[in-house]
Amino acid sequence: MCAHRSPLTARIPRLPRVLRTRTARPARVVLACVPGLAAVAALVLCAVGVDRTPGDAERAVAARASVGHRAPKPPMVPRERWLGDAASTQPPIRYADRVSAVFVHHTDSPNGYDCADAPRIIQYLYTGQAGVRHWDDIGYNFLVDRCGTIYEGRAGGPERAVVGAHTQGFNVGTTGIAALGTFTAGVPVPRAMTDAIAAVAAWKLGLKGIDPRAPVRLVSTNSLSKYPAGSRGTFTAVSGHTDGYWTACPGAALMARLPGIRQQAARLQGRR
């Protein structure tokens, strides 16, 4: 599979059509959105009106800028819904200070699945990574199926800067989004899937005001990547796995869609 410590996996066998899963705990439901911009703007105007000293004015401008390019959190399926009883014992979760970039992947699995089978496929990927390969969890932070459904992947909380295991050398401070399927040259990439990838990227990068089209500098932590450990690489805020590691992932077809995904993510942040 397209993850940071292993070659592409073997094909996943055809799975049952419908997977019934346990209902997620209410506390883990992740359909919330960021606070309304109107409410935030009102608070900023109130603060400026009370004291017009230069310091407070600058802070008010910074506050508007920090929320002005946030995108709403898209609906997503919590990991309990696909994980079921397959959970392995996990070590403490690692967090970074922030998410500065998104790496897009594909799972190198069949494309003709029924979307009702997606939870079972993700569980199969988890078993291969956390079970067979003895990783601590599934490597990807998020997964997206061909119908545009977004799934929470790695544990730790989708809102937080969870360190994944998806892009060798560049897992710290990034988010990995995996498209369920194989998207080599000439393979159609569903619009619903690219829309969902853009929505996740816009939301995660927008939390820190990062333009999905902007260049970002990342420090490599592992010389097995394309950059020696400790060196800096320049990436676009939404990049493909192959940009940082010696792999064909996420496939030529999906790589070709990244410019459009970046543009859509920027529009979702309210950018021109």
C-alpha positions in Angstrom: 0.0 0.0 0.0 1.1 3.6 -0.5 2.6 4.3 2.9 5.9 5.3 4.1 7.7 2.1 5.1 6.5 -0.5 2.6 6.1 -1.2 -1.1 2.7 -1.3 -2.7 0.5 -4.0 -1.4 -1.1 -6.9 -3.2 -4.6 -6.5 -4.4 -7.4 -6.7 -1.9 -9.8 -9.5 -2.6 -13.5 -8.8 -3.3 -15.3 -8.2 0.0 -18.9 -8.6 1.2 -21.3 -6.0 -0.1 -22.5 -4.5 3.2 -20.7 -4.0 6.4 -22.7 -3.3 9.5 -20.7 -1.5 12.1 -21.2 -0.4 15.7 -22.7 3.0 16.3 -20.0 5.6 17.2 -20.1 7.2 20.7 -21.9 10.6 20.6 -18.8 12.2 22.0 -16.8 11.2 18.9 -19.2 12.4 16.3 -17.2 14.7 14.0 -19.7 16.7 12.1 -19.0 20.0 13.8 -17.9 23.1 12.0 -15.7 26.0 12.9 -17.4 29.0 14.5 -19.3 31.3 12.2 -17.3 34.1 10.7 -20.0 36.6 11.5 -19.7 35.9 15.2 -15.9 36.1 15.1 -16.1 39.4 13.1 -18.4 40.9 15.7 -16.0 40.0 18.5 -13.1 41.6 16.6 -15.1 44.9 16.0 -16.0 45.0 19.6 -12.4 44.7 20.7 -11.3 47.4 18.3 -14.1 49.8 19.4 -13.1 49.6 23.0 -9.4 50.7 22.6 -7.9 51.9 19.3 -4.3 51.7 20.4 -1.9 50.4 17.7 -1.2 47.2 19.4 -4.8 46.1 19.7 -5.5 47.2 16.1 -2.7 45.0 14.9 -4.0 42.1 16.9 -7.5 42.6 15.5 -6.2 42.5 12.0 -4.3 39.3 12.8 -7.4 37.8 14.3 -9.4 38.5 11.1 -6.6 37.1 9.0 -6.3 33.9 11.0 -10.0 33.1 10.6 -10.6 34.6 7.2 -9.2 31.6 5.3 -10.6 28.8 7.4 -12.8 26.2 5.7 -15.5 24.3 7.5 -14.7 20.9 8.8 -16.2 18.4 6.4 -18.4 15.5 7.6 -16.4 12.3 8.3 -16.9 8.8 9.6 -15.1 8.3 12.9 -12.6 5.4 13.1 -14.8 3.4 15.4 -17.2 2.8 12.6 -14.7 1.0 10.4 -12.3 -0.3 13.1 -14.8 -2.5 15.0 -13.1 -5.1 17.1 -9.9 -5.1 15.1 -8.1 -2.6 17.3 -4.5 -3.5 18.3 -2.8 -2.2 21.4 -1.3 1.2 20.5 1.6 3.2 22.0 1.2 6.8 22.9 0.0 9.0 20.1 2.6 11.5 18.7 1.6 15.1 17.9 3.3 17.9 16.0 2.9 21.6 16.7 0.9 22.2 13.5 0.0 20.8 10.1 1.8 22.7 7.4 1.2 20.4 4.4 -0.9 17.6 3.1 0.4 14.6 1.2 -2.1 12.7 -1.1 -1.8 9.0 -1.5 -3.7 6.1 -3.1 -4.1 2.7 -1.5 -3.2 0.6 -4.5 -6.3 -1.4 -4.1 -9.2 -2.3 -6.6 -11.3 0.6 -7.9 -14.6 -1.2 -8.6 -15.7 -1.6 -5.0 -19.2 -0.8 -3.7 -18.9 2.2 -1.4 -20.7 0.2 1.3 -17.6 -2.0 1.4 -15.3 1.0 2.1 -15.2 0.5 5.9 -14.3 -3.2 5.4 -11.5 -2.2 3.0 -10.1 0.3 5.4 -10.2 -2.3 8.2 -8.3 -4.6 5.9 -5.6 -1.9 5.3 -5.4 -1.4 9.0 -4.9 -5.1 9.6 -2.1 -5.2 7.0 -0.3 -2.2 8.5 -0.9 -2.5 12.3 -1.1 -6.3 12.3 1.1 -7.9 9.6 3.7 -5.1 9.6 3.5 -4.4 13.3 2.9 -0.6 12.8 1.3 1.2 15.7 -1.8 2.1 13.7 -3.0 2.7 10.1 -0.6 5.1 8.5 -3.0 7.6 6.9 -4.7 10.4 8.9 -7.7 10.3 6.5 -9.1 8.1 3.8 -11.6 9.0 1.0 -13.7 6.6 -1.0 -14.8 7.0 -4.6 -18.2 8.2 -3.5 -16.6 11.1 -1.6 -17.1 9.8 2.0 -14.3 10.8 4.3 -13.0 8.5 7.0 -11.0 9.3 10.1 -7.9 7.2 9.9 -5.1 7.3 12.4 -6.1 7.7 16.1 -5.5 10.9 18.0 -8.3 13.2 16.9 -8.9 14.6 13.4 -8.6 18.2 14.6 -5.1 17.7 16.0 -1.7 17.5 14.3 -1.3 13.7 14.6 2.0 12.4 13.3 1.1 9.7 10.8 3.1 7.0 8.9 2.5 7.9 5.3 5.4 9.9 3.8 8.9 8.7 4.8 10.8 11.6 6.2 7.9 14.0 6.2 5.3 12.6 8.7 5.9 15.3 11.3 3.7 18.4 10.7 1.8 16.9 7.7 -1.5 15.1 7.1 -1.8 12.1 4.9 -5.0 11.7 2.8 -5.4 8.3 1.0 -7.7 7.8 -1.9 -9.2 4.2 -1.9 -8.2 2.7 -5.2 -5.4 2.7 -7.8 -5.0 5.8 -9.9 -2.2 5.1 -12.4 -2.1 6.9 -15.8 -5.4 6.8 -17.7 -7.5 5.7 -14.7 -10.5 8.0 -14.1 -10.5 9.8 -10.7 -14.0 10.3 -9.4 -15.0 13.9 -9.0 -16.6 13.1 -5.6 -13.3 11.8 -4.4 -11.3 14.9 -5.4 -13.9 17.1 -3.9 -13.5 15.3 -0.6 -9.7 15.5 -0.7 -10.0 19.2 -1.4 -12.4 19.6 1.5 -10.1 17.9 4.0 -7.1 19.8 2.8 -8.9 23.1 2.9 -10.0 22.5 6.5 -6.7 21.1 7.9 -4.5 23.8 6.3 -7.0 26.5 7.0 -6.6 25.9 10.8 -3.3 27.6 10.5 -4.2 30.0 7.6 -2.1 28.1 5.0 -3.0 28.5 1.3 -3.2 25.1 -0.3 -1.3 26.5 -3.3 1.5 28.0 -1.4 5.1 26.7 -1.1 6.1 25.2 2.2 9.5 24.3 3.6 9.7 20.9 5.5 12.6 19.3 7.3 13.3 15.7 6.4 13.6 13.4 9.4 14.8 10.3 7.5 17.4 9.9 4.8 15.3 7.2 3.1 13.2 10.1 1.7 14.2 12.1 -1.3 16.0 14.5 1.1 18.8 13.7 3.6 17.7 13.8 7.3 18.0 17.4 8.6 17.8 19.0 5.1 14.9 21.1 4.0 12.7 20.4 1.0 10.2 22.8 -0.7 6.8 21.5 -1.4 3.4 22.8 -2.4 1.1 22.7 0.6 -0.9 20.0 -1.1 1.6 17.5 -2.6 1.7 13.9 -3.7 3.5 11.1 -1.9 6.0 10.9 -4.8 7.1 14.5 -4.1 8.8 13.4 -0.9 9.5 9.7 -1.4 10.7 7.3 -4.1 7.3 6.0 -5.2 4.7 6.3 -7.9 2.0 7.0 -5.3 -0.6 8.5 -5.6 -0.5 7.5 -9.3 -0.1 9.6 -12.4 -3.8 10.2 -12.8 -4.3 11.5 -9.3 -1.1 13.6 -9.4 -2.5 15.2 -12.5 -5.6 16.3 -10.5 -3.6 17.9 -7.7 -3.6 21.4 -9.3 -7.4 21.4 -9.4 -7.6 20.0 -5.9 -5.4 22.9 -4.7 -7.5 25.5 -6.4 -10.7 24.0 -5.1 -9.3 23.9 -1.6 -8.3 27.5 -1.9 -11.8 28.5 -2.9 -13.2 26.6 0.1 -11.0 28.8 2.2 -12.4 31.9 0.6 -9.4 32.7 -1.5 -9.4 33.8 -5.1 
